[in-house]
Amino acid sequence: MIAGIIIGVVVLILIIWLVSINNRLVSLKNNRESAFADIDVQLKQRYDLIPQLLGAVKGYMNHESEVLTRVTEARSRYLKADTISEKIAAENNMGAALNGLNIQIEAYPDLKANTNFMHLQQEIGDLENKLAAVRRFFNSSTKEYNNGIEQFPSNLIANFKGYKTEPMFDLGIDQRQTLDKAPEVKF
């Protein structure tokens, strides 16, 4: 009788332990998804501002339509993306396209002095700062989630439930190559 009670208590403790590990993994997964939802909100605001920015720029940049087309296509790709990984890839394309736009804008001093353009640039700058913050939070949540599913003993439950490590929100190849180059200083 005592042996049965001891076995029952051990089984109950084991079940509670497994449930708590499972709940922790679910919580980590949901935190990561919530962190990306914050990124998604900021990106949505950014992508809503882009048509306004492009409208302000178009009058000055009639012959640079390729740059404007790349930005518009990148925006469209993001809005059509369904998964977090697809959205990260689309956002990396947008970053590269916006870098090209910024380079072209440098050639138009009148545009840089335009009040509407300056206001839009300021709003986008503010959004970029917010995006940097939510990306850091997302990457922190992703790291915590990945650690949770790779560490023993929670990896046993994670493997059983099919959890896989998830990618961080990184710069992407194009932006990484740009950052790897030394900055050009002009006087």
C-alpha positions in Angstrom: 0.0 0.0 0.0 2.8 2.5 0.9 4.7 1.5 -2.2 1.6 2.3 -4.3 1.3 5.7 -2.7 4.9 6.5 -3.2 4.7 5.4 -6.9 1.5 7.5 -7.3 3.2 10.6 -5.8 6.3 10.1 -8.0 4.1 9.7 -11.1 2.1 12.8 -10.0 5.3 14.8 -9.5 6.6 13.6 -12.9 3.3 14.7 -14.6 3.4 18.1 -12.9 7.0 18.5 -13.9 6.3 17.6 -17.6 3.3 19.9 -17.7 5.3 22.8 -16.3 8.0 22.2 -18.9 5.4 22.1 -21.6 3.7 25.3 -20.3 7.1 27.1 -20.3 7.8 26.1 -23.9 4.3 27.3 -24.9 4.9 30.5 -23.1 8.3 31.1 -24.8 6.7 30.3 -28.2 3.9 32.8 -27.6 6.3 35.5 -26.3 8.3 35.2 -29.5 5.1 35.5 -31.6 4.0 38.4 -29.5 7.4 40.1 -30.0 7.1 39.7 -33.7 3.5 41.1 -33.6 5.1 44.3 -32.1 7.5 44.4 -35.1 4.6 43.8 -37.4 2.8 46.9 -36.0 5.8 49.1 -36.5 6.5 47.8 -40.0 2.8 48.3 -40.9 3.2 52.0 -39.9 6.4 52.2 -41.8 4.8 50.6 -44.9 1.9 53.0 -44.6 4.3 56.0 -44.6 6.2 54.7 -47.6 3.6 55.7 -50.3 3.6 59.2 -48.8 7.4 59.4 -48.9 7.5 58.1 -52.4 4.9 60.6 -53.5 7.0 63.4 -52.1 10.1 62.0 -53.8 8.6 61.2 -57.2 8.4 64.8 -58.3 12.1 65.2 -57.8 13.2 61.8 -59.1 11.3 61.2 -62.3 14.2 59.3 -63.9 15.1 57.1 -61.0 12.0 55.0 -61.3 14.0 51.7 -60.8 14.7 52.7 -57.1 11.0 53.7 -56.5 9.9 50.4 -58.1 12.2 48.3 -55.9 10.8 50.1 -52.8 7.2 49.5 -54.0 7.8 45.9 -54.8 9.5 45.3 -51.4 6.5 46.8 -49.7 4.1 44.6 -51.6 6.2 41.5 -50.8 6.0 42.2 -47.1 2.3 42.8 -47.1 1.8 39.4 -48.9 4.1 37.5 -46.5 2.3 35.0 -44.3 4.9 33.5 -42.0 7.4 35.2 -39.7 10.3 33.9 -41.8 8.7 35.3 -45.0 8.2 38.7 -43.3 11.8 38.8 -42.1 13.0 38.0 -45.7 10.7 40.7 -47.1 11.8 43.2 -44.5 15.5 42.5 -45.5 14.6 43.3 -49.1 12.9 46.5 -47.9 16.0 47.6 -46.0 18.1 47.2 -49.1 15.6 49.1 -51.3 15.4 51.9 -48.8 19.2 52.2 -48.7 19.1 52.7 -52.5 16.4 55.3 -52.1 18.4 57.2 -49.5 21.5 57.2 -51.8 19.3 58.6 -54.6 17.8 61.3 -52.3 21.3 62.6 -51.6 21.5 63.8 -55.2 18.5 66.2 -54.7 19.3 69.0 -52.3 16.0 70.7 -53.0 14.1 67.6 -52.0 16.0 67.4 -48.7 14.9 71.0 -47.9 11.2 70.2 -48.7 9.1 70.5 -45.4 6.8 67.6 -46.3 9.7 65.4 -47.1 11.6 66.4 -43.9 8.5 65.6 -41.8 8.1 62.2 -43.5 11.9 61.5 -43.0 11.5 62.4 -39.3 8.5 60.1 -38.9 10.4 57.3 -40.6 13.4 57.9 -38.5 11.3 57.6 -35.3 9.8 54.4 -36.6 13.2 53.0 -37.4 14.2 53.7 -33.8 11.1 51.9 -32.6 11.8 49.1 -35.0 15.3 48.7 -33.7 13.9 48.4 -30.1 11.2 45.8 -31.0 13.7 43.8 -33.1 16.0 43.6 -30.1 13.1 42.4 -28.0 12.1 39.9 -30.7 15.7 38.5 -30.9 15.8 38.2 -27.1 12.5 36.3 -27.2 13.8 34.1 -30.0 17.0 33.4 -28.1 15.0 32.5 -25.0 12.7 30.3 -27.0 15.6 28.5 -28.8 17.4 28.0 -25.5 14.2 26.5 -24.1 13.8 24.0 -26.8 17.5 23.0 -27.0 18.2 22.6 -23.2 17.8 19.3 -21.5 15.2 18.1 -20.3 12.8 20.5 -22.1 14.3 19.5 -25.5 12.7 16.1 -25.0 9.2 17.6 -24.9 10.1 20.1 -27.6 11.2 17.3 -30.0 8.1 15.3 -29.2 5.9 18.3 -30.0 7.9 19.2 -33.1 9.2 22.6 -31.9 12.2 23.8 -34.0 14.7 26.5 -33.5 13.6 29.8 -35.1 15.7 32.4 -36.9 16.6 35.7 -35.4 15.7 39.0 -37.1 19.0 39.8 -38.7 20.3 42.4 -41.1 20.2 40.3 -44.2 23.0 39.8 -46.7 22.7 43.1 -48.5 22.7 45.2 -45.4 25.5 43.1 -43.8 27.7 43.7 -46.8 27.0 47.5 -46.6 27.9 47.5 -42.9 31.0 45.4 -43.5 32.4 48.2 -45.7 34.3 51.1 -44.1 32.3 54.3 -44.2 33.3 56.8 -46.9 34.0 60.2 -45.4 33.8 63.3 -47.7 34.7 66.9 -46.9 
